[in-house]
Amino acid sequence: MERVALVLLVACAKHADAPPSPLQDGAPVAQAVDAAPLAIDAAVVKETPTATKIVSGTHATCAVMSDASVRCWGGNTDGELGDGTTKSSATPVKPNAHGVKDLVLGDDFACALIDDSSVVCWGHIGFGKDHRSLAPVAVPGVRDVVRILAVGGAACATDKAGALVCWGDVDPRGHVTATGAAHAPTPVPNVDHVVALTPHAALREGGEVLTWIDGGTPKATGMKFGVDLAERDLACALDSGGVVTCFGDKSPCAETAKKPAPKKPAKKPKKPKGKAKPEAPPPAATSFALPIGKATHLAFATGTCIQSVAKRLDCLDIVHACKVVRPWPALVSIEETSGACARLTNGTVRCGASGVQAAPLIAGVKDAIAISATATGGCALTKQHAVLCWDGTGAATPISF
C-alpha cells in the first residue's frame, strides 16, 4: 500500500507543471505529455511563380511574375532582356529586378516601377550618358513614382505630387522626339497628373487632354472627359460618350473630300523693302470629331481604327474620303485589341495583316484574359496563368518559366 502511494506522488510531481488541456474543459488530453515533439523543420515546397502581366515591345516581350520579379525573352540586340548580355533568347531570362509593381516596354528598352517608388530601366534608353544598359539600372533623380509610361524611345514617370518627368529620346523640355537623343530625366513643364501619353498629347487623371507641337507649349484642347488617347499622324482622344476627337490644324477627312485645286503659276518674289516682317505663328490647333461612330477603345496600331460599341473593328479609309471600312470582317465580339490582334469574348485570339482581309484564329490559344501584341506577333495570358506566344498569324507555343 505504501508503494502504491509513492508511485502516485511521483506521478503527481511529474505533471504538476504540465500545460492545461488544449480543450480547456477538463477533458483528458488526447496526446501523452511525453510523446515525441512534432517535426517543424520539414522542407517547404517552393511554388514556381506565374505571370500576372505581359508586355510586348518591338523585339522582346517581358512578364511581371507573381513573386514581383520579371522574365524577358526575344531579341536582345540592345539589352532588351536585361540579363547583362546581347544574346537573344527564346526562353525567358531573369533581369535583376525585384519588388516590381509595373512594367512598360518602349521600342528597344524596358522600365520597371519598384515597390520603393523608384524606377529601373534596361536596354536602349539613356540617362544623359550611355545610350544603353544591358542590365537594370536605377533612373537617377526619379523617386516617389506612382505611374510609368513608355513612348517610342522615351520613358516617363509621374510622381505622387503629379509632376511628369521624361528621359531618353526627349528634347530639353522633356517632350518625346525621334532624334535618338539620350537626355537625363527632364521635367515636363505645365503637364501633370498624366495617365496616358503620346508624342504630342497627354491625358490627365480628370480626363483633360493637352496637346503641343514639337518644342511648343502644351495647350488645353477643350476635352474634359477623355478616357483613351492615341496618335497616328494626329493625336486623338476618346471621350466618355464614345466620340473620337482629333487635334490638328485641319481635318484629314475634310481635305480628302475636296478635289485638289489646280496649281497656279508661281509669282516672282518681290524684293523686300525695309525690315523683314516677322514670321507668322503656326496656325492654332483645332479639334474635330472623326466620322466613325461610337467607340470603346482606340486601336490605332492597325490604322485609324476603333473598337466599336458593337465590339467590331471599324477603320477610316483616309485616302478615300474617310470612308468607314472593316479591313478584317472576322474581328467581331472583341474584348481587347493590341497591335494587329484582338482578344474575343470567347477567349480566342485573331490577328490580321495589312492588306489581307483574313484575320485567322491563333491556333493553340484559348481562355485568354489579356494580350499584348505588335504588328509582327504577340502573346496571350490565360486564365490558368499560362503565357502563349506566336509570330505573325502562326500557331502559339507555350512559354515555360
QUIDALIN-V750707 format. One record per pair of residues at least 12 apart in sequence whose ideal C-beta (glycine too) atoms are under 6 Angstrom apart, sorted by the first residue. I is the first residue (numbers start at 1). J is the second residue. D is the distance in whole Angstrom. If there is no record, write none. Layout:
BEGIN
i=I j=J d=D
i=I j=J d=D
END
This chain:
BEGIN
i=18 j=33 d=6
i=49 j=65 d=4
i=49 j=66 d=5
i=49 j=67 d=4
i=50 j=66 d=5
i=50 j=385 d=4
i=51 j=63 d=4
i=51 j=381 d=6
i=51 j=387 d=5
i=52 j=64 d=5
i=52 j=66 d=6
i=54 j=372 d=5
i=54 j=379 d=5
i=54 j=381 d=5
i=55 j=103 d=5
i=55 j=105 d=5
i=55 j=372 d=5
i=56 j=372 d=4
i=56 j=373 d=6
i=56 j=374 d=5
i=56 j=378 d=6
i=57 j=105 d=3
i=58 j=107 d=5
i=59 j=74 d=6
i=59 j=75 d=3
i=59 j=80 d=6
i=60 j=72 d=6
i=60 j=74 d=4
i=60 j=75 d=5
i=60 j=80 d=4
i=61 j=74 d=5
i=61 j=379 d=5
i=62 j=103 d=6
i=62 j=110 d=6
i=64 j=100 d=6
i=64 j=103 d=5
i=68 j=99 d=5
i=68 j=100 d=5
i=70 j=95 d=5
i=70 j=97 d=5
i=70 j=100 d=5
i=71 j=92 d=4
i=71 j=94 d=6
i=71 j=401 d=6
i=72 j=93 d=6
i=73 j=89 d=5
i=73 j=92 d=5
i=75 j=88 d=5
i=76 j=88 d=5
i=78 j=108 d=4
i=78 j=123 d=5
i=78 j=124 d=4
i=78 j=132 d=5
i=79 j=122 d=6
i=79 j=123 d=5
i=79 j=132 d=5
i=79 j=134 d=4
i=80 j=108 d=6
i=80 j=123 d=4
i=81 j=93 d=5
i=82 j=95 d=3
i=82 j=122 d=4
i=82 j=135 d=6
i=82 j=136 d=6
i=84 j=134 d=5
i=84 j=135 d=5
i=92 j=401 d=6
i=95 j=136 d=5
i=96 j=136 d=6
i=97 j=112 d=5
i=97 j=120 d=6
i=97 j=136 d=5
i=99 j=114 d=5
i=99 j=115 d=4
i=100 j=112 d=5
i=101 j=113 d=5
i=101 j=115 d=5
i=102 j=148 d=6
i=104 j=148 d=5
i=104 j=150 d=4
i=106 j=150 d=4
i=107 j=152 d=6
i=107 j=153 d=5
i=108 j=123 d=5
i=108 j=124 d=4
i=109 j=121 d=6
i=109 j=123 d=3
i=109 j=124 d=5
i=109 j=125 d=4
i=110 j=122 d=6
i=110 j=123 d=6
i=111 j=148 d=6
i=111 j=155 d=5
i=113 j=145 d=6
i=113 j=148 d=5
i=117 j=144 d=5
i=117 j=145 d=5
i=118 j=138 d=6
i=118 j=143 d=6
i=119 j=139 d=5
i=119 j=142 d=5
i=119 j=145 d=6
i=119 j=157 d=6
i=120 j=136 d=4
i=120 j=138 d=5
i=121 j=139 d=6
i=122 j=135 d=6
i=122 j=136 d=5
i=125 j=155 d=6
i=125 j=168 d=5
i=126 j=168 d=6
i=126 j=182 d=2
i=127 j=140 d=6
i=127 j=167 d=6
i=127 j=184 d=5
i=128 j=184 d=3
i=131 j=182 d=5
i=141 j=185 d=5
i=142 j=157 d=5
i=142 j=185 d=5
i=144 j=159 d=4
i=144 j=160 d=5
i=145 j=157 d=5
i=145 j=159 d=6
i=146 j=158 d=6
i=146 j=160 d=5
i=149 j=197 d=5
i=151 j=176 d=5
i=151 j=197 d=6
i=153 j=168 d=5
i=153 j=169 d=3
i=154 j=166 d=5
i=154 j=168 d=4
i=154 j=169 d=5
i=154 j=170 d=5
i=154 j=176 d=5
i=155 j=167 d=6
i=155 j=168 d=5
i=158 j=194 d=5
i=162 j=192 d=4
i=162 j=193 d=4
i=163 j=192 d=6
i=164 j=188 d=4
i=164 j=191 d=5
i=164 j=192 d=6
i=164 j=194 d=5
i=165 j=185 d=5
i=165 j=187 d=5
i=166 j=186 d=6
i=166 j=188 d=6
i=167 j=183 d=6
i=167 j=184 d=6
i=167 j=185 d=4
i=169 j=181 d=5
i=170 j=183 d=5
i=170 j=186 d=6
i=174 j=186 d=4
i=174 j=188 d=4
i=176 j=199 d=4
i=190 j=218 d=5
i=191 j=218 d=5
i=193 j=205 d=4
i=196 j=229 d=4
i=198 j=229 d=6
i=198 j=231 d=4
i=198 j=235 d=5
i=200 j=235 d=5
i=201 j=229 d=6
i=201 j=235 d=4
i=203 j=226 d=5
i=203 j=229 d=4
i=207 j=224 d=6
i=207 j=225 d=4
i=207 j=226 d=5
i=208 j=224 d=6
i=209 j=221 d=5
i=209 j=223 d=4
i=209 j=226 d=5
i=209 j=237 d=5
i=211 j=235 d=6
i=211 j=247 d=5
i=211 j=285 d=6
i=221 j=247 d=5
i=221 j=287 d=6
i=223 j=237 d=6
i=225 j=239 d=5
i=225 j=240 d=4
i=226 j=239 d=6
i=227 j=240 d=5
i=228 j=297 d=6
i=228 j=298 d=5
i=230 j=298 d=4
i=230 j=300 d=4
i=232 j=300 d=4
i=232 j=304 d=6
i=234 j=246 d=5
i=234 j=248 d=5
i=235 j=247 d=5
i=238 j=295 d=6
i=238 j=298 d=6
i=242 j=294 d=3
i=242 j=295 d=5
i=243 j=289 d=6
i=244 j=290 d=4
i=244 j=292 d=6
i=244 j=295 d=6
i=245 j=287 d=5
i=245 j=289 d=5
i=247 j=285 d=5
i=247 j=287 d=5
i=249 j=283 d=5
i=251 j=288 d=4
i=252 j=318 d=5
i=253 j=322 d=4
i=256 j=321 d=5
i=257 j=321 d=5
i=291 j=322 d=6
i=292 j=306 d=6
i=292 j=314 d=6
i=292 j=316 d=6
i=292 j=324 d=6
i=293 j=308 d=6
i=294 j=309 d=5
i=295 j=308 d=6
i=296 j=309 d=6
i=299 j=337 d=4
i=301 j=339 d=5
i=302 j=340 d=5
i=303 j=315 d=5
i=304 j=316 d=4
i=307 j=334 d=5
i=307 j=337 d=5
i=311 j=333 d=5
i=311 j=334 d=5
i=312 j=332 d=5
i=313 j=331 d=4
i=315 j=327 d=6
i=328 j=352 d=4
i=328 j=359 d=4
i=330 j=350 d=6
i=330 j=359 d=5
i=331 j=350 d=6
i=331 j=359 d=5
i=333 j=345 d=4
i=338 j=371 d=5
i=338 j=372 d=5
i=338 j=373 d=4
i=339 j=373 d=3
i=339 j=374 d=4
i=339 j=375 d=6
i=339 j=378 d=6
i=340 j=352 d=5
i=340 j=375 d=5
i=341 j=371 d=6
i=341 j=373 d=4
i=341 j=378 d=5
i=343 j=368 d=5
i=343 j=371 d=5
i=347 j=366 d=5
i=347 j=367 d=5
i=347 j=368 d=5
i=348 j=361 d=6
i=349 j=362 d=4
i=349 j=365 d=5
i=349 j=368 d=6
i=349 j=371 d=6
i=349 j=380 d=6
i=351 j=393 d=5
i=360 j=393 d=5
i=362 j=390 d=5
i=362 j=396 d=5
i=363 j=395 d=4
i=364 j=395 d=5
i=364 j=396 d=4
i=365 j=380 d=5
i=365 j=388 d=5
i=365 j=396 d=5
i=367 j=382 d=5
i=367 j=383 d=4
i=368 j=380 d=4
i=368 j=382 d=6
i=369 j=381 d=6
i=369 j=383 d=6
i=377 j=390 d=6
i=377 j=391 d=4
i=386 j=398 d=6
i=387 j=399 d=4
END
